[in-house]
Amino acid sequence: MKNKRWVFSLVALILTAGLVLSGCGGGKNKEGQDSGKANEGSGKKYSIGVMLYNYTDIQGQQIKSYSSYLENNFNVKFNFATVGSSEEDHISGLENLLASGVDAVISGYDTALKQSVSLAEEAGVYYALALGDADESVTSDYFVGGIKQFGENPEKLGAKYAEQAYASGVKHIGVTSFPEFAFVDGPSIIKGFADKMAELDTKGEVTVYPTEFHSFAPDNAADAVTKIISEHPEVDAIFGLGSGMDFVYPAILNSAKPDIRLLALGYNDSTEAGIKDGKVIMAGTNNYGEIMANCFAQLYDRLNGKTYPDAKSNGFVNYVTFATPEELQDFKNYVVPEDKSKGPVTVDELKEVMMSFNESATWESLQKLTNRTLEEIKAARN
């Protein structure tokens, strides 16, 4: 075993040396900055691996886009790996990244977390979890922790959807979601929704039906919608938590009751038309710019020998929602703009909360920056 570790370390060292040499040439980035000076004195060009299931949906697209923005302003290069959902596929993808000589890894998921952190530690590579909070029993000097992607308290997000649903006048609400084991925040969001609706509905006019769970394919969501309609023919709205726009919305439109209105955790190109014609009451998505800014800041600081004195295992980012065409336009302008310097977290803002550039920066200041609402981001840009 020791011999295998020695060979692995030697290969990683050789590959890392190649990356360093290839990164020493500097050059100009898209915005004309000298990328060789982006680390403000550091001669090291860091390589950060990213592990996701795909890069074709808004999640993958925005993570790639914000990563490109970081590459243009820091001396860093991202290495994107597509991994399967099984533990075996995840570990295989991680091992390939480690062998390529990355300095840090951002995993979208907590798949095989304990084993993943152990492998990263053995390779001397920092590891971060981007799309979920980490089990606090998993500890290592090389593990920077996870991110709660639905804010500090997911029940508050559910309550926000309930307020919009109540204001819209719907009375009979079905719920469908990914299974609890795959969507651990789902039950809290649903509870927040049901509790807030009960608080608002003082006359007892609104019914929220038990949740129908669906798996990870459009047909599964269609089956759940069909079951909701069959068991509750009076249903006039569905709260879709499992790919609400990609899976649940098409299932509704193709169902026996296409006029059912939707509250969706999700966003895609059909969201705007759905909001404008009233079929989509509210939609939302993670703020992937904030998520990447949060992960990157902590990893970059670790790579430069810096650690927040007040660091905790799990951070949090705000989940963006929109219920009107105006709110959706603000989302496009300030959360997912093509020019990320006008987006949720600018480089200048990020450096202010990174110890590599500001010795008085704190973990709490990073959380505050990466937990801003759409309204707060808009105000910062105007």
Stockholm file with secondary structure:
# STOCKHOLM 1.0

chainA/1-382         MKNKRWVFSLVALILTAGLVLSGCGGGKNKEGQDSGKANEGSGKKYSIGVMLYNYTDIQGQQIKSYSSYLENNFNVKFNFATVGSSEEDHISGLENLLASGVDAVISGYDTALKQSVSLAEEAGVYYALALGDADESVTSDYFVGGIKQFGENPEKLGAKYAEQAYASGVKHIGVTSFPEFAFVDGPSIIKGFADKMAELDTKGEVTVYPTEFHSFAPDNAADAVTKIISEHPEVDAIFGLGSGMDFVYPAILNSAKPDIRLLALGYNDSTEAGIKDGKVIMAGTNNYGEIMANCFAQLYDRLNGKTYPDAKSNGFVNYVTFATPEELQDFKNYVVPEDKSKGPVTVDELKEVMMSFNESATWESLQKLTNRTLEEIKAARN
#=GR chainA/1-382 SS CHHHHHHHHHHHHHHHHHHHHHTTTCCBCTTSCBGGGTTTTCCCCEEEEEEESCSSSHHHHHHHHHHHHHHTTSSEEEEEEECCSSHHHHHHHHHHHHHHTCSEEEESSCTTHHHHHHHHHHHTCEEEECSBCCCTTCCCTTEEEEEETTCSCHHHHHHHHHHHHHHHTCCEEEEEESCTTTCTTHHHHHHHHHHHHHHHCTTSCCEEEEEEECCSSHHHHHHHHHHHHHHCTTCCEEEECSSIIIIIHHHHHTSSCTTCEEEESBCCTTHHHHHHTTSEEEEEEECHHHHHHHHHHHHHHHHTTCCCTTCCSEEECCEEEECSHHHHHHHHHHTSCSSGGGSSSCHHHHHHTCTTTCTTCCHHHHHHHTTCCHHHHHHHHC
#=GC SS_cons         CHHHHHHHHHHHHHHHHHHHHHTTTCCBCTTSCBGGGTTTTCCCCEEEEEEESCSSSHHHHHHHHHHHHHHTTSSEEEEEEECCSSHHHHHHHHHHHHHHTCSEEEESSCTTHHHHHHHHHHHTCEEEECSBCCCTTCCCTTEEEEEETTCSCHHHHHHHHHHHHHHHTCCEEEEEESCTTTCTTHHHHHHHHHHHHHHHCTTSCCEEEEEEECCSSHHHHHHHHHHHHHHCTTCCEEEECSSIIIIIHHHHHTSSCTTCEEEESBCCTTHHHHHHTTSEEEEEEECHHHHHHHHHHHHHHHHTTCCCTTCCSEEECCEEEECSHHHHHHHHHHTSCSSGGGSSSCHHHHHHTCTTTCTTCCHHHHHHHTTCCHHHHHHHHC
//
